[in-house]
Amino acid sequence: LFVSHVAANQHKATLVRRNGDRSRELMNQVRPWLSQVPPGGVLRLVHPLESQGTEYSIFLVRGFNLLGEGEHGLARALGRPDVHIQVVGAGTREPLPSGQGVALTLAGDRVVPVEPERVP
């Protein structure tokens, strides 16, 4: 029994480490896009369809939920506290006002623009 608890805890620790690594990677991919967001503008992070649904474990986090700082904390962590960050579901396709922000989503492990004309 003890051995199974140790193995389970090691597995959970591995998952937590992977979540942290993936969170850092997402932040590194999002950060360059902030140069296109004006002061007071919006950075919209749209969850991909495959990340929708109920998450049953804190060890298996999907989509932009890995950036769990909350929108305001995430803006500070990215060095742009003046930016409004919105994390929205995959069905949200309301366009941003022209020149007021950037909408990004995930394609596999890559952060990509929602709107093709926003490619940097």
All heavy atoms as an XYZ file, in Angstrom:
918
protein
N       0.824     -1.200      0.000
C       0.000      0.000      0.000
C       0.866      1.260      0.000
O       0.586      2.199     -0.742
C      -0.929     -0.033      1.212
C      -1.902      1.136      1.342
C      -2.870      1.159      0.171
C      -2.668      1.034      2.636
N       1.892      1.248      0.837
C       2.793      2.401      0.912
C       3.436      2.682     -0.441
O       3.521      3.827     -0.870
C       3.861      2.165      1.989
C       4.871      3.265      2.065
C       4.538      4.487      2.634
C       6.146      3.084      1.556
C       5.468      5.511      2.695
C       7.077      4.100      1.618
C       6.740      5.319      2.184
N       3.874      1.623     -1.113
C       4.535      1.773     -2.415
C       3.574      2.389     -3.432
O       3.953      3.252     -4.222
C       5.084      0.414     -2.912
C       5.605      0.521     -4.333
C       6.175     -0.073     -1.974
N       2.310      1.987     -3.404
C       1.346      2.542     -4.362
C       1.096      4.034     -4.086
O       0.914      4.811     -5.019
C       0.031      1.763     -4.340
O      -0.636      1.927     -3.110
N       1.101      4.445     -2.818
C       0.945      5.865     -2.494
C       2.144      6.670     -2.974
O       1.988      7.774     -3.496
C       0.751      6.075     -0.990
C      -0.598      5.676     -0.496
N      -1.748      6.278     -0.928
C      -0.975      4.733      0.393
C      -2.785      5.727     -0.328
N      -2.346      4.780      0.483
N       3.332      6.118     -2.797
C       4.539      6.800     -3.256
C       4.493      6.948     -4.776
O       4.756      8.024     -5.319
C       5.812      6.042     -2.812
C       7.042      6.591     -3.509
C       5.964      6.119     -1.298
N       4.132      5.895     -5.481
C       4.054      5.939     -6.947
C       3.007      6.957     -7.406
O       3.238      7.722     -8.350
C       3.736      4.557     -7.499
N       1.861      6.977     -6.747
C       0.807      7.928     -7.112
C       1.270      9.365     -6.881
O       1.023     10.242     -7.720
C      -0.460      7.645     -6.314
N       1.940      9.623     -5.781
C       2.434     10.972     -5.497
C       3.520     11.394     -6.475
O       3.573     12.557     -6.883
C       2.921     11.084     -4.057
C       1.784     11.150     -3.074
O       0.696     11.604     -3.401
N       2.026     10.694     -1.856
N       4.371     10.468     -6.870
C       5.391     10.782     -7.869
C       4.740     11.132     -9.203
O       5.161     12.068     -9.883
C       6.367      9.614     -8.032
C       7.317      9.479     -6.877
C       8.240      8.268     -7.030
O       7.896      7.288     -7.663
N       9.409      8.367     -6.430
N       3.704     10.393     -9.576
C       3.001     10.663    -10.824
C       2.347     12.051    -10.768
O       2.430     12.827    -11.732
C       1.955      9.577    -11.096
C       1.183      9.792    -12.337
N       1.752      9.717    -13.594
C      -0.122     10.094    -12.537
C       0.832      9.967    -14.503
N      -0.317     10.199    -13.892
N       1.704     12.385     -9.657
C       1.068     13.693     -9.505
C       2.111     14.807     -9.567
O       1.879     15.850    -10.182
C       0.299     13.767     -8.193
C      -0.951     12.918     -8.192
C      -1.624     12.934     -6.830
C      -2.792     11.984     -6.788
N      -3.394     11.912     -5.448
N       3.251     14.601     -8.938
C       4.311     15.607     -8.967
C       4.804     15.825    -10.397
O       5.080     16.955    -10.803
C       5.465     15.192     -8.058
N       4.884     14.758    -11.182
C       5.290     14.863    -12.583
C       4.265     15.680    -13.367
O       4.628     16.534    -14.180
C       5.450     13.462    -13.209
O       6.472     12.765    -12.495
C       5.821     13.540    -14.674
N       2.985     15.429    -13.123
C       1.941     16.179    -13.816
C       1.974     17.662    -13.447
O       1.807     18.526    -14.316
C       0.564     15.584    -13.513
C       0.291     14.192    -14.076
C      -1.040     13.654    -13.552
C       0.306     14.202    -15.594
N       2.195     17.965    -12.185
C       2.278     19.358    -11.745
C       3.472     20.045    -12.413
O       3.372     21.177    -12.881
C       2.364     19.452    -10.205
C       2.725     20.855     -9.755
C       1.050     19.016     -9.579
N       4.593     19.363    -12.470
C       5.787     19.922    -13.126
C       5.505     20.185    -14.599
O       5.846     21.242    -15.138
C       6.991     18.992    -12.971
C       8.288     19.657    -13.488
C       9.483     18.723    -13.538
N       9.348     17.872    -14.709
C       9.219     16.541    -14.684
N       9.215     15.907    -13.538
N       9.095     15.856    -15.788
N       4.840     19.258    -15.278
C       4.498     19.451    -16.692
C       3.571     20.645    -16.875
O       3.714     21.412    -17.822
C       3.836     18.196    -17.267
C       4.799     17.075    -17.508
C       4.090     15.896    -18.148
N       4.947     14.731    -18.141
C       4.515     13.489    -18.252
N       3.224     13.251    -18.395
N       5.356     12.485    -18.234
N       2.605     20.796    -15.954
C       1.711     21.958    -16.030
C       2.507     23.253    -15.893
O       2.258     24.221    -16.612
C       0.632     21.895    -14.952
C      -0.455     20.899    -15.259
O      -0.639     20.467    -16.389
N      -1.195     20.518    -14.227
N       3.443     23.295    -14.974
C       4.272     24.483    -14.792
C       5.118     24.779    -16.011
O       5.216     25.932    -16.456
N       5.721     23.736    -16.581
C       6.524     23.905    -17.792
C       5.663     24.421    -18.939
O       6.057     25.331    -19.673
C       7.185     22.583    -18.206
C       8.247     22.112    -17.231
O       8.692     22.912    -16.377
O       8.629     20.917    -17.311
N       4.486     23.848    -19.092
C       3.582     24.250    -20.172
C       3.080     25.682    -19.950
O       2.965     26.457    -20.894
C       2.410     23.270    -20.250
C       1.458     23.567    -21.349
C       2.078     23.313    -22.723
N       1.141     23.740    -23.741
C       1.412     24.573    -24.730
N       2.623     25.046    -24.874
N       0.500     24.919    -25.587
N       2.812     26.049    -18.709
C       2.376     27.407    -18.395
C       3.451     28.422    -18.787
O       3.151     29.445    -19.405
C       2.061     27.519    -16.904
O       1.720     28.823    -16.563
N       4.701     28.145    -18.448
C       5.803     29.034    -18.829
C       5.918     29.137    -20.342
O       6.125     30.219    -20.893
C       7.119     28.563    -18.211
C       7.308     28.994    -16.772
C       8.690     28.669    -16.251
N       8.931     27.233    -16.155
C       8.460     26.451    -15.188
N       7.714     26.970    -14.237
N       8.719     25.164    -15.169
N       5.766     28.015    -21.026
C       5.844     28.014    -22.484
C       4.720     28.855    -23.093
O       4.940     29.633    -24.023
C       5.792     26.586    -23.023
C       5.786     26.482    -24.530
C       7.003     27.081    -25.213
O       8.089     27.136    -24.604
O       6.859     27.525    -26.376
N       3.494     28.714    -22.572
C       2.380     29.523    -23.074
C       2.649     31.015    -22.851
O       2.404     31.835    -23.738
C       1.071     29.130    -22.394
C       0.423     27.834    -22.851
C      -0.812     27.534    -22.007
C       0.061     27.892    -24.319
N       3.142     31.368    -21.675
C       3.438     32.777    -21.396
C       4.502     33.298    -22.346
O       4.399     34.421    -22.841
C       3.850     32.967    -19.938
C       2.676     32.823    -18.998
S       3.100     33.073    -17.269
C       3.464     34.810    -17.248
N       5.515     32.491    -22.634
C       6.565     32.905    -23.571
C       6.022     33.096    -24.978
O       6.513     33.943    -25.729
C       7.712     31.895    -23.578
C       8.540     31.964    -22.317
O       8.570     32.986    -21.637
N       9.209     30.865    -21.978
N       5.015     32.307    -25.360
C       4.419     32.467    -26.680
C       3.447     33.637    -26.742
O       3.304     34.275    -27.787
C       3.687     31.183    -27.089
C       4.617     30.028    -27.404
C       3.843     28.846    -27.939
O       2.997     28.983    -28.818
N       4.127     27.671    -27.403
N       2.777     33.932    -25.641
C       1.813     35.032    -25.606
C       2.534     36.383    -25.540
O       2.107     37.363    -26.167
C       0.850     34.874    -24.402
C       0.060     36.146    -24.150
C      -0.094     33.693    -24.639
N       3.626     36.453    -24.799
C       4.317     37.721    -24.526
C       4.610     38.548    -25.781
O       4.327     39.750    -25.803
C       5.599     37.443    -23.736
C       6.255     38.694    -23.199
C       7.401     38.377    -22.251
N       6.870     38.070    -20.921
C       6.965     36.866    -20.324
N       7.579     35.873    -20.909
N       6.457     36.680    -19.131
N       5.136     37.983    -26.879
C       5.430     38.810    -28.062
C       4.195     39.480    -28.666
O       4.297     40.545    -29.269
C       6.050     37.827    -29.053
C       6.526     36.685    -28.243
C       5.617     36.608    -27.055
N       3.042     38.887    -28.506
C       1.809     39.460    -29.054
C       1.391     40.730    -28.332
O       0.638     41.542    -28.866
C       0.688     38.428    -28.996
C       0.888     37.297    -29.952
C       1.478     36.094    -29.689
C       0.516     37.263    -31.317
N       1.492     35.314    -30.808
C       0.903     36.014    -31.826
C      -0.114     38.169    -32.163
C       0.683     35.651    -33.141
C      -0.327     37.808    -33.473
C       0.076     36.562    -33.963
N       1.860     40.902    -27.107
C       1.470     42.075    -26.332
C       1.936     43.374    -26.975
O       1.349     44.430    -26.728
C       2.001     41.967    -24.905
C       1.303     40.919    -24.045
C       2.045     40.734    -22.740
C      -0.146     41.304    -23.795
N       2.962     43.319    -27.805
C       3.421     44.537    -28.474
C       2.367     45.078    -29.437
O       2.407     46.250    -29.809
C       4.727     44.270    -29.227
O       4.506     43.349    -30.286
N       1.404     44.240    -29.831
C       0.343     44.675    -30.734
C      -0.896     45.178    -29.991
O      -1.867     45.588    -30.623
C      -0.061     43.522    -31.653
C       1.043     43.092    -32.582
C       0.572     42.035    -33.539
O      -0.573     41.993    -33.935
N       1.488     41.160    -33.922
N      -0.856     45.119    -28.669
C      -1.998     45.561    -27.867
C      -1.695     46.957    -27.325
O      -0.715     47.146    -26.617
C      -2.274     44.583    -26.697
C      -3.459     45.054    -25.875
C      -2.494     43.170    -27.216
N      -2.555     47.937    -27.668
C      -2.304     49.298    -27.172
C      -2.578     49.391    -25.666
O      -3.256     48.538    -25.099
C      -3.322     50.143    -27.959
C      -4.439     49.199    -28.256
C      -3.790     47.853    -28.459
N      -2.061     50.433    -25.012
C      -2.374     50.626    -23.596
C      -3.894     50.638    -23.390
O      -4.627     51.278    -24.140
C      -1.770     51.993    -23.271
C      -0.668     52.145    -24.276
C      -1.174     51.474    -25.527
N      -4.345     49.877    -22.411
C      -5.767     49.774    -22.141
C      -6.503     48.846    -23.091
O      -7.717     48.684    -22.995
N      -5.771     48.212    -24.005
C      -6.376     47.302    -24.981
C      -6.677     45.939    -24.386
O      -6.543     45.720    -23.186
N      -7.064     45.011    -25.277
C      -7.521     43.692    -24.850
C      -6.651     42.599    -25.466
O      -6.362     42.622    -26.667
C      -8.990     43.467    -25.278
C      -9.443     42.049    -24.948
C      -9.899     44.480    -24.626
N      -6.255     41.665    -24.641
C      -5.652     40.414    -25.110
C      -6.671     39.330    -24.793
O      -6.950     39.052    -23.632
C      -4.333     40.119    -24.398
C      -3.712     38.763    -24.714
C      -3.288     38.697    -26.186
C      -2.522     38.499    -23.815
N      -7.281     38.768    -25.832
C      -8.306     37.735    -25.648
C      -7.689     36.377    -25.934
O      -7.158     36.150    -27.018
C      -9.485     37.982    -26.586
C     -10.599     36.965    -26.389
C     -11.778     37.264    -27.273
N     -12.406     38.516    -26.848
C     -13.211     39.228    -27.623
N     -13.478     38.839    -28.847
N     -13.760     40.336    -27.169
N      -7.756     35.490    -24.965
C      -7.263     34.122    -25.098
C      -8.476     33.204    -25.231
O      -9.250     33.055    -24.288
C      -6.414     33.747    -23.883
C      -5.226     34.673    -23.596
C      -4.537     34.274    -22.296
C      -4.242     34.672    -24.753
N      -8.645     32.634    -26.412
C      -9.814     31.813    -26.716
C      -9.436     30.340    -26.570
O      -8.555     29.851    -27.284
C     -10.330     32.091    -28.143
C     -11.570     31.263    -28.437
C     -10.606     33.575    -28.335
N     -10.110     29.652    -25.662
C      -9.848     28.225    -25.483
C     -10.132     27.477    -26.787
O     -11.143     27.735    -27.433
C     -10.759     27.623    -24.402
C     -10.369     27.966    -23.016
N      -9.228     27.499    -22.417
C     -10.977     28.744    -22.090
C      -9.154     27.960    -21.197
N     -10.205     28.726    -20.965
N      -9.279     26.542    -27.160
C      -9.598     25.706    -28.316
C     -10.713     24.729    -27.960
O     -10.945     24.437    -26.783
C      -8.279     24.968    -28.594
C      -7.562     24.976    -27.293
C      -7.989     26.228    -26.573
N     -11.408     24.237    -28.966
C     -12.521     23.310    -28.733
C     -12.119     22.107    -27.895
O     -12.854     21.680    -27.020
C     -13.106     22.833    -30.063
C     -13.999     23.828    -30.770
C     -14.382     23.312    -32.146
C     -15.235     24.139    -29.956
N     -10.943     21.556    -28.147
C     -10.541     20.342    -27.434
C     -10.266     20.567    -25.956
O     -10.158     19.622    -25.195
C      -9.335     19.666    -28.104
C      -8.084     20.507    -28.158
C      -7.974     21.366    -29.409
O      -8.943     21.474    -30.172
O      -6.895     21.941    -29.616
N     -10.166     21.828    -25.529
C      -9.935     22.076    -24.103
C     -11.235     22.350    -23.356
O     -11.219     22.585    -22.154
C      -8.976     23.250    -23.910
O      -9.619     24.468    -24.199
N     -12.361     22.318    -24.055
C     -13.652     22.554    -23.425
C     -14.050     21.337    -22.597
O     -13.587     20.234    -22.827
C     -14.719     22.840    -24.476
C     -14.457     24.101    -25.289
C     -14.435     25.357    -24.455
O     -13.393     25.888    -24.146
N     -15.593     25.822    -24.070
N     -14.928     21.537    -21.668
C     -15.416     20.437    -20.850
C     -14.951     20.560    -19.420
O     -14.210     21.462    -19.051
N     -15.385     19.629    -18.625
C     -15.076     19.628    -17.202
C     -13.671     19.102    -16.965
O     -13.273     18.098    -17.543
C     -16.085     18.741    -16.452
O     -17.397     19.219    -16.751
C     -15.854     18.790    -14.957
N     -12.955     19.791    -16.108
C     -11.644     19.306    -15.687
C     -11.832     18.630    -14.342
O     -12.321     19.236    -13.392
C     -10.647     20.453    -15.596
C     -10.290     20.998    -16.962
C      -9.249     22.102    -16.906
O      -9.064     22.712    -15.841
O      -8.646     22.355    -17.947
N     -11.452     17.378    -14.287
C     -11.689     16.590    -13.085
C     -10.523     16.598    -12.123
O     -10.600     16.039    -11.057
C     -12.019     15.143    -13.471
C     -13.314     15.037    -14.229
C     -13.319     14.912    -15.607
C     -14.535     15.093    -13.574
C     -14.512     14.828    -16.306
C     -15.730     15.018    -14.260
C     -15.710     14.878    -15.628
O     -16.880     14.805    -16.312
N      -9.436     17.206    -12.510
C      -8.254     17.135    -11.679
C      -7.426     18.398    -11.834
O      -7.325     18.947    -12.933
C      -7.405     15.920    -12.085
O      -6.154     15.958    -11.461
N      -6.821     18.843    -10.753
C      -5.898     19.968    -10.851
C      -4.589     19.529    -11.498
O      -3.759     20.359    -11.832
C      -5.604     20.589     -9.467
C      -4.939     19.569     -8.543
C      -6.864     21.164     -8.863
C      -4.364     20.167     -7.286
N      -4.434     18.244    -11.682
C      -3.203     17.729    -12.260
C      -3.285     17.608    -13.783
O      -2.270     17.407    -14.436
C      -2.857     16.365    -11.656
C      -2.737     16.423    -10.160
C      -3.696     15.858     -9.357
C      -1.669     17.070     -9.566
C      -3.602     15.925     -7.983
C      -1.562     17.146     -8.185
C      -2.532     16.564     -7.393
N      -4.485     17.706    -14.350
C      -4.675     17.610    -15.789
C      -5.405     18.861    -16.262
O      -6.614     18.867    -16.438
C      -5.482     16.354    -16.147
C      -4.866     15.023    -15.729
C      -5.850     13.881    -15.937
C      -3.584     14.768    -16.507
N      -4.661     19.934    -16.451
C      -5.232     21.230    -16.805
C      -5.067     21.438    -18.305
O      -4.016     21.163    -18.871
C      -4.547     22.360    -16.012
C      -5.171     23.703    -16.319
C      -4.623     22.067    -14.527
N      -6.129     21.956    -18.933
C      -6.117     22.103    -20.393
C      -6.218     23.568    -20.807
O      -6.682     24.415    -20.054
C      -7.297     21.337    -20.986
C      -7.239     19.859    -20.692
C      -8.423     19.168    -21.261
N      -9.622     19.587    -20.524
C     -10.743     18.906    -20.482
N     -10.851     17.796    -21.139
N     -11.777     19.349    -19.798
N      -5.804     23.802    -22.064
C      -5.973     25.117    -22.672
C      -5.285     26.223    -21.893
O      -4.244     26.038    -21.274
N      -5.908     27.402    -21.949
C      -5.347     28.555    -21.252
C      -5.607     28.508    -19.751
O      -5.163     29.395    -19.021
C      -5.897     29.855    -21.854
C      -5.336     30.145    -23.225
C      -6.145     30.095    -24.343
C      -4.002     30.459    -23.388
C      -5.642     30.368    -25.602
C      -3.477     30.732    -24.636
C      -4.301     30.680    -25.749
N      -6.306     27.485    -19.264
C      -6.497     27.337    -17.817
C      -5.168     27.128    -17.105
O      -5.075     27.316    -15.893
C      -7.447     26.183    -17.500
C      -8.876     26.519    -17.852
O      -9.250     27.683    -17.935
N      -9.678     25.500    -18.084
N      -4.145     26.746    -17.850
C      -2.815     26.608    -17.254
C      -2.290     27.945    -16.745
O      -1.464     27.988    -15.847
C      -1.828     26.054    -18.290
C      -1.921     24.563    -18.534
C      -1.195     24.195    -19.817
C      -1.347     23.804    -17.362
N      -2.763     29.019    -17.331
C      -2.328     30.349    -16.906
C      -3.235     30.798    -15.773
O      -3.974     31.750    -15.880
C      -2.375     31.323    -18.082
C      -1.562     30.896    -19.306
C      -1.753     31.885    -20.441
C      -0.096     30.739    -18.961
N      -3.164     30.096    -14.675
C      -4.121     30.225    -13.597
C      -3.964     31.419    -12.688
O      -4.509     31.432    -11.602
N      -3.235     32.427    -13.078
C      -3.035     33.603    -12.242
C      -4.294     34.467    -12.141
O      -4.336     35.386    -11.352
C      -1.918     34.478    -12.838
C      -0.576     33.815    -12.889
C       0.300     34.256    -11.750
O      -0.022     35.241    -11.076
O       1.300     33.599    -11.524
N      -5.281     34.209    -12.970
C      -6.404     35.135    -13.096
C      -6.003     36.199    -14.092
O      -4.827     36.445    -14.328
N      -6.985     36.799    -14.711
C      -6.681     37.720    -15.802
C      -5.807     38.895    -15.381
O      -4.870     39.257    -16.071
C      -7.973     38.197    -16.468
C      -8.574     37.137    -17.363
C      -9.888     36.588    -16.857
O     -10.336     36.993    -15.764
O     -10.460     35.737    -17.553
N      -6.091     39.493    -14.226
C      -5.299     40.655    -13.803
C      -3.884     40.225    -13.409
O      -2.903     40.880    -13.765
C      -5.983     41.392    -12.657
C      -5.302     42.668    -12.297
N      -5.275     43.749    -13.140
C      -4.592     43.014    -11.202
C      -4.575     44.728    -12.568
N      -4.156     44.303    -11.394
N      -3.792     39.118    -12.687
C      -2.471     38.613    -12.301
C      -1.647     38.213    -13.505
O      -0.435     38.414    -13.541
N      -2.300     37.672    -14.520
C      -1.603     37.279    -15.742
C      -1.053     38.508    -16.464
O       0.082     38.491    -16.943
C      -2.550     36.496    -16.649
C      -1.976     35.992    -17.957
C      -0.754     35.112    -17.725
C      -3.045     35.221    -18.728
N      -1.839     39.580    -16.519
C      -1.360     40.811    -17.158
C      -0.109     41.333    -16.446
O       0.852     41.750    -17.097
C      -2.465     41.868    -17.161
N      -0.116     41.299    -15.123
C       1.070     41.730    -14.361
C       2.247     40.804    -14.625
O       3.373     41.255    -14.828
C       0.759     41.768    -12.870
C       0.017     43.003    -12.425
C       0.029     43.172    -10.904
N      -0.164     41.932    -10.177
C      -1.331     41.474     -9.746
N      -2.433     42.151     -9.973
N      -1.409     40.340     -9.086
N       1.994     39.485    -14.624
C       3.069     38.515    -14.839
C       3.691     38.671    -16.223
O       4.883     38.416    -16.406
C       2.537     37.095    -14.653
N       2.892     39.099    -17.195
C       3.394     39.309    -18.551
C       4.009     40.693    -18.740
O       4.466     41.032    -19.821
C       2.262     39.095    -19.567
C       1.808     37.650    -19.735
C       0.504     37.591    -20.518
C       2.889     36.820    -20.421
N       4.011     41.490    -17.677
C       4.636     42.804    -17.747
C       3.765     43.879    -18.368
O       4.271     44.933    -18.746
N       2.456     43.639    -18.486
C       1.537     44.626    -19.076
C       0.288     44.769    -18.214
O      -0.812     44.377    -18.610
C       1.137     44.194    -20.490
C       2.176     44.339    -21.574
C       2.517     45.776    -21.939
N       1.381     46.602    -22.304
C       0.881     46.716    -23.534
N       1.417     46.025    -24.526
N      -0.140     47.502    -23.775
N       0.424     45.362    -17.027
C      -0.752     45.512    -16.161
C      -1.821     46.428    -16.748
O      -2.947     46.450    -16.273
C      -0.173     46.076    -14.862
C       1.120     46.703    -15.255
C       1.633     45.898    -16.419
N      -1.479     47.178    -17.803
C      -2.435     48.079    -18.449
C      -3.365     47.353    -19.422
O      -4.346     47.925    -19.889
C      -1.689     49.171    -19.214
C      -0.804     48.597    -20.316
O       0.057     47.731    -19.999
O      -0.977     48.979    -21.488
N      -3.073     46.111    -19.730
C      -3.848     45.345    -20.703
C      -4.954     44.562    -19.992
O      -4.749     44.015    -18.920
C      -2.917     44.373    -21.477
C      -3.706     43.376    -22.300
C      -1.967     45.158    -22.357
N      -6.126     44.515    -20.612
C      -7.240     43.720    -20.111
C      -7.160     42.349    -20.770
O      -7.199     42.248    -21.995
C      -8.579     44.380    -20.430
C      -8.700     45.756    -19.878
N      -8.952     46.004    -18.544
C      -8.563     46.960    -20.471
C      -8.970     47.304    -18.354
N      -8.742     47.906    -19.496
N      -7.025     41.317    -19.972
C      -6.946     39.959    -20.511
C      -8.279     39.274    -20.301
O      -8.828     39.286    -19.199
C      -5.799     39.170    -19.865
C      -4.462     39.839    -20.221
C      -5.824     37.716    -20.327
C      -3.241     39.172    -19.682
N      -8.786     38.692    -21.377
C     -10.034     37.931    -21.335
C      -9.712     36.494    -21.710
O      -9.135     36.248    -22.764
C     -11.044     38.470    -22.348
C     -11.418     39.900    -22.161
C     -12.276     40.411    -23.318
O     -12.379     39.796    -24.360
N     -12.892     41.561    -23.103
N     -10.075     35.557    -20.869
C      -9.963     34.132    -21.197
C     -11.384     33.661    -21.433
O     -12.211     33.709    -20.518
C      -9.275     33.339    -20.067
C      -9.156     31.872    -20.445
C      -7.888     33.925    -19.762
N     -11.676     33.243    -22.673
C     -13.054     32.943    -23.065
C     -13.148     31.558    -23.701
O     -12.149     30.978    -24.131
C     -13.600     34.015    -24.033
C     -13.639     35.381    -23.363
C     -12.791     34.068    -25.308
N     -14.367     31.058    -23.781
C     -14.626     29.751    -24.368
C     -14.470     29.741    -25.876
O     -14.457     30.791    -26.534
N     -14.391     28.555    -26.427
C     -14.165     28.375    -27.858
C     -15.263     28.974    -28.714
O     -15.023     29.370    -29.846
C     -14.008     26.890    -28.179
N     -16.467     29.059    -28.206
C     -17.568     29.599    -28.987
C     -17.560     31.108    -29.101
O     -18.324     31.691    -29.861
N     -16.675     31.788    -28.375
C     -16.639     33.253    -28.377
C     -15.872     33.727    -29.602
O     -14.679     33.544    -29.703
C     -15.961     33.788    -27.098
O     -16.636     33.246    -25.980
C     -15.982     35.298    -27.057
N     -16.592     34.315    -30.523
C     -15.961     34.819    -31.747
C     -16.295     36.281    -31.981
O     -16.147     36.792    -33.069
C     -16.422     33.993    -32.954
C     -15.953     32.563    -32.917
C     -14.467     32.483    -33.205
N     -14.041     31.083    -33.281
C     -13.063     30.588    -32.562
N     -12.408     31.334    -31.723
N     -12.732     29.325    -32.673
N     -16.775     36.967    -30.938
C     -17.085     38.384    -31.067
C     -15.795     39.119    -31.423
O     -14.791     39.024    -30.703
C     -17.645     38.900    -29.748
C     -17.956     40.372    -29.755
C     -18.423     40.838    -28.389
O     -19.096     40.067    -27.695
O     -18.078     41.971    -28.024
N     -15.791     39.837    -32.539
C     -14.552     40.510    -32.941
C     -14.182     41.638    -31.985
O     -15.053     42.279    -31.390
C     -14.869     41.051    -34.337
C     -16.345     41.113    -34.405
C     -16.884     40.076    -33.464
N     -12.904     41.852    -31.867
C     -12.419     42.984    -31.085
C     -12.506     44.232    -31.951
O     -12.334     44.150    -33.170
C     -10.965     42.756    -30.675
C     -10.715     41.628    -29.686
C      -9.230     41.310    -29.614
C     -11.237     42.010    -28.323
N     -12.764     45.388    -31.358
C     -12.745     46.618    -32.156
C     -11.377     46.779    -32.829
O     -10.347     46.458    -32.236
C     -12.984     47.721    -31.126
C     -13.647     47.040    -29.974
C     -13.098     45.629    -29.963
N     -11.370     47.233    -34.046
C     -10.138     47.365    -34.824
C      -9.070     48.146    -34.058
O      -9.333     49.224    -33.530
C     -10.442     48.072    -36.146
O      -9.271     48.200    -36.900
N      -7.887     47.575    -33.992
C      -6.762     48.225    -33.336
C      -6.802     48.221    -31.824
O      -5.945     48.814    -31.186
N      -7.787     47.552    -31.225
C      -7.932     47.582    -29.765
C      -7.392     46.352    -29.062
O      -7.440     46.280    -27.849
C      -9.400     47.777    -29.391
C      -9.923     49.132    -29.783
C      -9.099     50.244    -29.144
O      -8.925     50.284    -27.937
N      -8.570     51.134    -29.957
N      -6.917     45.375    -29.821
C      -6.398     44.199    -29.153
C      -6.099     43.064    -30.096
O      -6.150     43.198    -31.316
N      -5.793     41.924    -29.488
C      -5.420     40.715    -30.210
C      -6.179     39.547    -29.600
O      -6.320     39.462    -28.377
C      -3.895     40.458    -30.095
C      -3.501     39.157    -30.728
C      -3.105     41.612    -30.702
N      -6.674     38.655    -30.468
C      -7.334     37.433    -30.014
C      -6.470     36.251    -30.418
O      -6.110     36.100    -31.589
C      -8.726     37.328    -30.625
N      -6.125     35.418    -29.447
C      -5.253     34.263    -29.683
C      -5.955     32.988    -29.252
O      -6.824     33.005    -28.384
C      -3.954     34.413    -28.880
C      -3.135     35.673    -29.110
C      -1.995     35.746    -28.114
C      -2.612     35.712    -30.540
N      -5.538     31.881    -29.845
C      -6.028     30.570    -29.441
C      -4.862     29.586    -29.521
O      -3.734     29.985    -29.805
C      -7.222     30.121    -30.320
O      -7.809     28.957    -29.726
C      -6.806     29.836    -31.752
N      -5.143     28.335    -29.292
C      -4.123     27.298    -29.362
C      -4.393     26.386    -30.549
O      -5.524     25.982    -30.784
C      -4.117     26.461    -28.084
C      -3.623     27.158    -26.831
C      -3.925     26.320    -25.597
C      -2.144     27.437    -26.931
N      -3.339     26.078    -31.265
C      -3.376     25.060    -32.317
C      -2.344     24.022    -31.889
O      -1.145     24.221    -32.093
C      -3.035     25.653    -33.681
N      -2.809     22.972    -31.245
C      -1.875     22.012    -30.646
C      -1.166     22.693    -29.493
O      -1.794     23.179    -28.558
N       0.144     22.790    -29.579
C       0.943     23.435    -28.531
C       1.341     24.859    -28.876
O       2.090     25.486    -28.149
C       2.218     22.619    -28.278
C       1.945     21.320    -27.548
O       0.871     21.201    -26.935
O       2.805     20.423    -27.597
N       0.858     25.362    -30.014
C       1.261     26.699    -30.470
C       0.160     27.720    -30.243
O      -1.001     27.466    -30.506
C       1.598     26.654    -31.963
C       2.842     25.844    -32.256
C       3.226     25.855    -33.735
N       3.102     27.157    -34.344
C       2.279     27.425    -35.364
N       1.514     26.494    -35.883
N       2.222     28.632    -35.879
N       0.556     28.911    -29.776
C      -0.364     30.041    -29.659
C      -0.431     30.699    -31.026
O       0.596     31.050    -31.610
C       0.124     31.042    -28.585
C      -0.736     32.295    -28.574
C       0.140     30.386    -27.214
N      -1.658     30.838    -31.543
C      -1.860     31.401    -32.886
C      -2.990     32.423    -32.834
O      -3.839     32.382    -31.947
C      -2.198     30.299    -33.919
C      -1.037     29.312    -34.062
C      -3.477     29.575    -33.556
N      -3.019     33.338    -33.798
C      -4.104     34.321    -33.815
C      -5.427     33.674    -34.206
O      -5.463     32.747    -35.010
C      -3.657     35.332    -34.879
C      -2.710     34.580    -35.741
C      -2.051     33.553    -34.865
N      -6.510     34.179    -33.648
C      -7.844     33.716    -34.019
C      -8.183     34.236    -35.403
O      -8.735     33.536    -36.230
C      -8.894     34.171    -32.988
C     -10.307     33.911    -33.484
C      -8.657     33.486    -31.660
N      -7.803     35.478    -35.660
C      -8.088     36.106    -36.943
C      -6.827     36.086    -37.796
O      -5.794     36.624    -37.389
C      -8.565     37.532    -36.729
C      -9.800     37.602    -35.853
C     -10.085     38.997    -35.329
O      -9.173     39.845    -35.373
O     -11.193     39.208    -34.869
N      -6.869     35.470    -38.981
C      -5.662     35.331    -39.810
C      -4.954     36.642    -40.105
O      -3.747     36.676    -40.205
C      -6.163     34.689    -41.097
C      -7.461     34.077    -40.745
C      -8.020     34.866    -39.606
N      -5.692     37.762    -40.214
C      -5.049     39.037    -40.539
C      -4.210     39.575    -39.380
O      -3.526     40.544    -39.534
C      -6.064     40.085    -40.994
C      -7.046     40.507    -39.916
C      -8.306     39.652    -39.894
O      -8.327     38.565    -40.504
O      -9.274     40.066    -39.251
N      -4.252     38.930    -38.245
C      -3.479     39.393    -37.086
C      -2.139     38.685    -36.950
O      -1.488     38.795    -35.929
C      -4.287     39.192    -35.805
C      -5.581     39.933    -35.809
C      -5.633     40.816    -34.633
N      -6.926     41.474    -34.589
C      -7.083     42.703    -34.215
N      -6.060     43.391    -33.829
N      -8.256     43.247    -34.189
N      -1.742     37.937    -37.966
C      -0.453     37.241    -37.897
C       0.662     38.276    -37.833
O       0.689     39.225    -38.614
C      -0.254     36.336    -39.136
C       1.118     35.687    -39.128
C      -1.332     35.280    -39.185
N       1.570     38.120    -36.874
C       2.632     39.125    -36.738
C       3.641     39.065    -37.872
O       3.810     38.082    -38.522
C       3.307     38.761    -35.409
C       2.965     37.345    -35.152
C       1.683     37.073    -35.906
